[in-house]
Amino acid sequence: MNKKQQIKTLVNGEESSSIAVTDRGLQFGDGVFETIRIHQGRPVWWQQHIDRLLDGCSRLQFSRLPDVDILRQEVNELLTGTETGSLKIIITRGNSSCGYAAAADSIPNRVIIFTPGIRHQSRTEQGIVLGVCEQTISGSQQLSGIKHLNRLEQVLARLECQDNDWDEGLMLDDKSRVIEGCMSNLFVWQKDKLMTPQLEHTGIRGICRERVILLAKAEGLEVEQCELDLGDLLHSDGLFVSNSLIGIWPVVSFKCPQIQERQFEINANTRLLQKLLEDGICLAG
């Protein structure tokens, strides 16, 4: 059986791989999503993902919030007989015929997708090539931190990664401040001090990011959320990126417009955080 046949999907609780063309997520990107790691058949950091999903729906002023008990029941059904993979939950505002305005009583649509397998495990050990994308990330106080379905900036940034053979691409804002990777959060070492971009006006405060911050502080490491530019990265003692699926990827090669390339060794603190993060995965859910 090929990988495509192994993907399992539910749409509004029914086994299906299609959704109505009138869905507002399809028409306008009017919805939110979460991508969750599956380990030993269980969703990792489930409550944190669900809290962010509900917060996104509330901030987008959905008339109805998804029923968490129904979602969990459907997820359990979809994960029966599974071990490892990724789970994507999509909630859209619902259906409408045309126009941006939505009916006050719109009924949200929910899509759940399970994809088997572990993503890019080799990069955890070997490290990655990180480039700087020309595509910037826009800022909006209203949308900051929401995992909404409008991801064209990230799509274009990811195309740059493919064109340049980078494993991940760094995205800046319109003031050339470092924000995040196109699919990850960034961390920067200055000796034993761990820094990460502050994300007040744009970007996503990743759930894995928050976990890494807590683990670092528990180990007595100083952690600072601050404004960073490319110069801070070039003169740092190491870099790594994180998200809920990949965990921590150390950066071994940083390709920046200001120089040809900067090489990094994977330091002991990065390895320590990798181990602590993975050791905790079995207990998370």
C-alpha positions in Angstrom: 0.0 0.0 0.0 1.5 3.4 -0.9 1.7 6.4 1.3 -1.2 8.2 -0.3 -3.5 5.2 0.5 -2.4 5.2 4.1 -3.6 8.8 4.7 -6.8 8.7 6.7 -9.3 11.6 6.7 -12.6 12.6 8.3 -14.8 15.5 7.3 -17.4 16.4 9.8 -17.1 13.0 11.3 -17.5 11.0 8.1 -14.8 9.2 6.2 -14.2 11.5 3.2 -11.4 13.2 1.4 -13.5 16.1 -0.1 -15.2 19.2 1.1 -17.9 21.4 -0.5 -16.7 24.1 -2.9 -18.8 26.6 -0.9 -16.5 26.1 2.2 -15.2 29.4 3.4 -11.8 27.9 4.2 -11.4 27.1 0.5 -12.9 30.4 -0.7 -11.2 32.8 1.6 -8.8 30.9 3.9 -11.4 31.6 6.6 -10.4 29.1 9.2 -7.7 27.8 11.5 -5.6 24.7 11.8 -3.3 22.7 14.2 -0.7 20.1 13.2 0.0 17.6 16.0 2.7 15.0 16.3 1.4 11.4 16.9 3.6 9.2 19.1 2.7 5.7 20.1 -0.8 6.3 18.7 -1.4 9.4 20.9 -1.5 13.2 20.1 1.4 15.0 21.7 0.6 18.2 23.6 -3.1 17.8 22.8 -4.5 20.3 25.3 -2.1 23.0 24.2 -3.0 22.5 20.6 -6.7 22.5 21.3 -6.4 25.6 23.5 -4.7 27.5 20.6 -7.3 26.2 18.1 -10.2 27.4 20.2 -8.4 30.8 20.8 -8.0 31.2 17.0 -11.7 30.5 16.4 -12.7 32.9 19.1 -10.4 35.7 17.8 -11.8 35.2 14.3 -15.3 35.6 15.8 -16.7 32.2 14.8 -20.3 32.1 15.8 -19.8 28.6 17.2 -16.7 26.9 18.6 -15.8 23.3 17.8 -17.0 20.7 20.4 -13.7 19.5 21.9 -15.3 16.2 23.1 -16.5 15.4 19.5 -13.1 16.3 18.1 -11.3 14.0 20.5 -13.7 11.2 19.8 -13.1 11.6 16.0 -9.3 11.8 16.5 -9.4 8.6 18.6 -11.3 6.9 15.8 -8.9 8.1 13.2 -5.8 7.0 15.2 -7.0 3.5 15.9 -4.2 1.1 14.9 -1.7 3.9 14.3 1.8 4.4 15.9 3.6 7.5 14.5 2.7 10.3 12.2 1.1 13.7 12.1 -2.5 14.8 12.7 -3.9 18.0 11.1 -7.1 19.5 12.4 -8.8 22.2 10.2 -11.8 24.2 11.4 -13.4 26.6 8.9 -16.2 29.0 9.5 -18.5 26.9 7.4 -20.2 27.3 4.0 -21.4 30.4 2.1 -22.5 31.0 -1.4 -20.4 34.1 -2.2 -19.0 37.3 -0.7 -16.9 38.0 2.4 -19.8 38.3 4.8 -20.7 35.2 6.7 -24.1 34.2 8.1 -24.4 34.8 11.8 -25.4 31.1 12.3 -22.7 29.6 10.2 -21.9 26.0 11.2 -18.2 25.3 11.2 -16.7 22.5 9.1 -14.0 20.3 10.6 -11.5 18.3 8.7 -9.1 15.8 10.4 -6.2 14.3 8.5 -3.7 11.6 9.7 -0.5 11.1 7.8 1.8 8.2 8.9 5.5 8.3 9.3 8.2 10.4 11.0 9.3 13.6 9.3 12.9 14.2 8.4 14.4 12.4 11.4 17.9 12.4 10.0 18.1 16.2 10.2 17.7 16.0 14.0 21.1 14.3 14.2 22.9 15.8 11.2 21.7 19.4 11.4 20.3 21.5 8.6 21.0 24.3 6.1 19.1 27.5 7.0 18.8 30.3 4.4 17.3 33.8 4.5 14.1 34.2 2.4 13.4 37.2 0.3 9.7 36.7 1.1 8.9 38.7 4.3 6.2 38.0 6.8 3.6 40.7 7.4 2.4 42.0 10.8 -1.2 42.3 12.0 -2.1 42.8 15.7 -5.5 41.2 14.9 -4.1 38.1 13.3 -0.8 37.8 15.2 -0.3 34.3 16.6 -3.4 32.8 14.9 -2.7 29.7 12.9 -5.1 30.8 10.2 -5.4 29.2 6.8 -3.9 32.2 4.9 -0.4 30.8 4.5 0.7 32.2 1.1 3.7 34.0 2.6 4.9 30.7 4.0 4.1 28.9 0.8 6.3 31.3 -1.2 9.0 31.1 1.4 9.0 27.3 1.2 9.4 27.5 -2.6 12.5 29.6 -2.0 13.8 26.8 0.2 13.2 24.3 -2.6 14.8 26.5 -5.2 18.0 27.0 -3.1 18.2 23.5 -1.6 17.7 24.8 2.0 16.2 22.6 4.7 14.4 25.7 6.2 14.1 29.4 5.4 14.3 32.3 7.8 11.6 35.0 7.4 12.0 38.6 8.3 9.4 41.4 8.8 9.3 44.6 6.8 11.8 46.2 9.2 14.4 43.4 8.6 13.8 41.9 12.1 14.2 38.1 12.4 10.8 36.5 13.0 10.7 32.8 12.4 11.3 30.0 10.0 8.7 29.4 7.3 7.6 26.3 9.3 9.4 26.7 12.6 10.5 29.0 15.4 14.2 30.1 15.8 16.5 30.0 18.7 20.0 31.7 19.0 22.8 30.9 21.3 25.1 33.6 22.8 27.4 31.4 24.9 25.0 29.8 27.4 22.2 32.4 26.8 19.3 31.3 24.7 17.5 34.0 22.7 14.4 33.8 20.5 12.5 36.5 18.6 9.8 38.2 20.5 6.5 37.7 18.6 4.2 40.5 19.7 3.0 41.7 16.3 3.5 38.7 13.9 4.6 35.1 13.9 3.5 32.1 15.8 4.4 31.3 19.4 4.9 27.6 18.7 3.9 25.0 21.3 7.2 23.4 20.9 8.9 26.8 21.3 7.2 27.3 24.6 8.3 23.8 25.7 11.9 24.5 24.8 11.8 27.8 26.7 10.5 25.9 29.8 13.1 23.2 29.5 16.0 25.6 29.1 14.9 27.6 32.2 14.6 24.4 34.2 18.2 23.7 33.4 19.3 27.1 34.7 19.9 28.6 31.3 19.1 32.2 30.7 16.4 32.7 28.1 15.5 36.1 26.5 12.7 36.9 24.0 14.0 39.9 22.1 14.4 41.7 18.8 17.0 40.0 16.6 18.5 40.9 13.3 20.8 39.0 10.9 23.9 40.4 12.5 22.9 38.8 15.8 22.7 35.4 14.1 25.9 35.8 12.2 27.8 36.6 15.4 26.1 33.9 17.5 27.4 30.7 19.0 24.8 28.5 17.4 21.3 28.3 16.0 18.4 25.8 16.0 14.8 25.7 14.9 11.8 23.9 16.4 8.2 22.9 15.8 5.9 20.3 17.1 6.6 17.7 14.4 10.3 18.0 14.0 11.3 18.7 17.6 14.7 20.5 17.4 16.8 20.8 14.3 20.3 22.2 14.8 21.6 24.6 12.2 25.0 23.6 10.8 25.1 25.9 7.8 23.6 29.4 7.7 23.4 31.0 4.3 22.9 34.8 4.6 22.9 37.5 1.9 25.6 39.4 3.9 28.2 36.5 3.6 28.5 33.4 1.6 28.0 30.9 4.4 28.5 30.6 8.2 29.2 27.1 9.6 28.2 26.1 13.1 29.1 23.2 15.4 26.1 21.6 17.2 26.7 22.6 20.8 26.1 20.5 24.0 23.2 22.7 25.1 21.3 22.0 21.9 21.9 18.3 22.3 20.7 18.5 25.9 17.5 20.3 24.9 16.9 17.7 22.1 17.2 14.9 24.6 15.0 16.5 27.2 12.3 17.4 24.6 12.2 13.8 23.2 12.3 12.2 26.6 9.2 14.2 27.6 7.2 13.3 24.4 6.2 9.9 25.8 4.6 11.6 28.8 2.9 14.4 26.8 -0.6 14.0 25.4 
